[in-house]
Amino acid sequence: MNRGNDVQTCDLLGLLEGKLDAFEVFLSTTALLKDADFQEMEKIETLITKRGSCIKVIEGIDSRINKIRNSIPALPGEIVKKIRMLAKAIDDIAAETANLNKEFETMFMFHHNDLKNRLSKTRYSRNSLKNYAIMANDGGNQPRFLDVKS
């Protein structure tokens, strides 16, 4: 292996380690998001933004890895072993993150639907009260009550 390939191999290993770190941050952020209280929307927004940043970092690393992979003809066995180990760790974290993310999405959709139903009920109640007020005041007629005691 020549000097250029050595540098690219080190870059490749560094990028994979960076990708693993980014996935670990993504996993911990997803766990915090799953456990977050839906009343604290600012916290949820911050966590979602942080996850978005992790995704951008991972995508950037992936594009750099693809460029390096295509330019390195062959790797020694020990480097291949390190790459496989890092790739497996990344795959494990990605699978764990996918499971947590699925749980969060389920909880989020339940919360979303619950909120939507409550808003619909509030709107229906408001319209009912508004219609009653219109009927009560229609034409200046005041509601009449019968005195049944006399």
C-alpha positions as CSV (number, residue, x, y, z in Angstrom):
1,M,0.0,0.0,0.0
2,N,1.4,3.4,-0.8
3,R,1.4,6.6,1.3
4,G,-1.8,8.0,-0.3
5,N,-3.8,4.9,0.4
6,D,-2.5,5.0,4.0
7,V,-3.9,8.5,4.5
8,Q,-7.2,7.5,2.9
9,T,-7.4,4.5,5.1
10,C,-6.8,6.6,8.2
11,D,-9.4,9.0,6.9
12,L,-11.9,6.2,6.3
13,L,-11.4,4.8,9.8
14,G,-11.8,8.3,11.3
15,L,-14.9,8.9,9.3
16,L,-16.4,5.6,10.5
17,E,-15.6,6.5,14.1
18,G,-17.2,10.0,13.5
19,K,-20.3,8.3,12.1
20,L,-20.4,6.0,15.1
21,D,-20.2,9.0,17.4
22,A,-22.9,10.8,15.5
23,F,-25.2,7.7,15.7
24,E,-24.6,7.5,19.5
25,V,-25.6,11.2,19.9
26,F,-28.7,10.4,17.7
27,L,-29.6,7.4,19.8
28,S,-29.3,9.4,23.1
29,T,-31.3,12.3,21.7
30,T,-34.0,9.8,20.5
31,A,-34.1,8.3,23.9
32,L,-34.5,11.7,25.5
33,L,-37.2,12.6,22.9
34,K,-39.1,9.4,23.7
35,D,-39.1,10.2,27.4
36,A,-39.9,13.9,27.0
37,D,-43.1,15.4,28.3
38,F,-45.4,16.6,25.5
39,Q,-46.2,19.7,27.6
40,E,-42.6,20.9,27.1
41,M,-42.7,21.6,23.4
42,E,-39.6,23.8,23.4
43,K,-37.5,20.9,24.7
44,I,-39.0,18.6,22.1
45,E,-38.3,21.1,19.4
46,T,-34.6,21.4,20.6
47,L,-34.2,17.6,20.6
48,I,-35.8,17.3,17.1
49,T,-33.4,19.9,15.8
50,K,-30.4,18.1,17.4
51,R,-31.5,14.9,15.7
52,G,-31.7,16.7,12.4
53,S,-28.2,18.0,12.8
54,C,-27.0,14.4,13.5
55,I,-28.7,13.2,10.3
56,K,-26.9,15.9,8.3
57,V,-23.6,15.0,9.9
58,I,-24.2,11.3,9.1
59,E,-25.2,12.0,5.5
60,G,-22.0,14.2,5.0
61,I,-19.8,11.4,6.4
62,D,-21.5,8.9,4.2
63,S,-20.8,10.9,1.1
64,R,-17.1,11.3,2.1
65,I,-16.8,7.6,2.9
66,N,-18.2,6.7,-0.6
67,K,-15.6,8.9,-2.3
68,I,-12.8,7.3,-0.3
69,R,-14.0,3.7,-0.8
70,N,-14.1,4.1,-4.5
71,S,-10.5,5.4,-4.6
72,I,-8.8,2.7,-2.4
73,P,-8.0,-0.4,-4.4
74,A,-7.6,-2.9,-1.6
75,L,-7.3,-2.8,2.2
76,P,-5.2,-5.0,4.4
77,G,-6.9,-7.6,6.6
78,E,-6.5,-5.8,9.9
79,I,-8.0,-2.6,8.4
80,V,-10.9,-4.6,7.0
81,K,-11.5,-6.1,10.4
82,K,-11.6,-2.7,12.1
83,I,-14.0,-1.4,9.4
84,R,-16.3,-4.4,9.9
85,M,-16.2,-3.9,13.6
86,L,-17.1,-0.2,13.3
87,A,-19.8,-1.0,10.7
88,K,-21.4,-3.6,13.0
89,A,-21.4,-1.1,15.9
90,I,-23.1,1.5,13.6
91,D,-25.6,-1.1,12.4
92,D,-26.4,-2.1,16.0
93,I,-27.0,1.5,17.1
94,A,-29.0,2.3,14.0
95,A,-31.3,-0.7,14.7
96,E,-31.7,0.3,18.4
97,T,-32.4,3.9,17.3
98,A,-35.0,2.7,14.7
99,N,-36.9,0.8,17.5
100,L,-36.8,3.8,19.8
101,N,-37.9,6.1,17.0
102,K,-40.8,3.8,16.2
103,E,-41.9,3.9,19.8
104,F,-41.7,7.7,19.8
105,E,-43.6,8.0,16.6
106,T,-46.4,5.8,18.0
107,M,-46.6,8.0,21.2
108,F,-46.4,11.2,19.1
109,M,-49.2,10.1,16.8
110,F,-51.4,9.1,19.8
111,H,-50.7,12.5,21.4
112,H,-51.4,14.2,18.1
113,N,-54.7,12.4,17.6
114,D,-55.8,13.0,21.2
115,L,-55.1,16.7,20.8
116,K,-56.9,16.8,17.5
117,N,-60.0,15.1,19.1
118,R,-60.0,17.5,22.0
119,L,-59.8,20.5,19.6
120,S,-62.7,19.1,17.6
121,K,-64.8,18.7,20.8
122,T,-64.0,22.2,21.8
123,R,-64.9,23.6,18.4
124,Y,-68.2,21.6,18.5
125,S,-69.0,22.9,22.0
126,R,-68.2,26.5,20.9
127,N,-70.5,26.1,17.8
128,S,-73.3,24.7,19.9
129,L,-73.1,27.6,22.4
130,K,-73.0,30.1,19.5
131,N,-76.0,28.5,17.9
132,Y,-77.9,28.6,21.2
133,A,-77.1,32.2,21.7
134,I,-78.2,33.0,18.1
135,M,-81.5,31.2,18.7
136,A,-82.1,32.8,22.1
137,N,-81.5,36.3,20.8
138,D,-83.2,35.7,17.4
139,G,-85.7,38.5,16.8
140,G,-85.3,39.9,20.2
141,N,-87.1,37.0,21.9
142,Q,-85.9,36.3,25.3
143,P,-86.0,32.8,26.6
144,R,-89.1,32.1,28.6
145,F,-89.4,29.9,31.7
146,L,-92.6,28.5,33.0
147,D,-93.4,28.8,36.6
148,V,-94.8,25.4,37.5
149,K,-95.2,26.1,41.3
150,S,-98.3,28.2,40.9
